[in-house]
Amino acid sequence: MAQGRNHGLTADTLFVGMTRPTMLFGVTYSAMIVNIVLTMEVFIVTKNLAWLLAFVPIHGLFYLVCLYEPRFFDLLGLWARTRGAALAAGNLRFWKASSYSPLVLDPPDRHGRRRHLPDIPLAHGKERAC
């Protein structure tokens, strides 16, 4: 009695349209915000009205990216908050992974000094600075 590999397995169909993010002119809201902010910042810095036309090719590029992966900009934002922050802090090079701490990130400046002295909680409820 040869049975199929998936005998007894029930599968529900997935409607992909229900799982896609909300699109605006073919791109996600986050891509549209990035496009608007980028175009407006370049326009403000250069004071050249022609830079507002850069919106169209940038939108076309973002449209092609969103055709490939609709959640690309959401995933890019998540990467920037996790892996990108670890890369900027330097602990990615040290640990070869992202590491987190409840403490405020206060890397030393080029002279080796930190901006804030750490507060050490004492047993009687007061704090002292190192």
C-alpha angles and dihedrals in degrees: 000000000000113000127190122260092251099042110157094009115130120201130193121213116246119221103216093200090068092056099047121099121249111279129210115195090341098309132085122260092252091053091049091051091049090050094048094046093046093048094045094047092052090047092050094047096046098034087215115134091206090072089071087070088063086078091079100056092039089052089050091052092048089048091056091047091050090050089058097042119003093197095048096116093045090051090046090054091050090049091051092051095048116021096021092053090050090049092051093047093052097235091109090067092046102044098024086228140062113279127188135205134186087226123095113263106246110163117189119258124238090283092054095251126128124223097230133033112234117249114229115205112226127209095254093056100259124114129221129194120235 
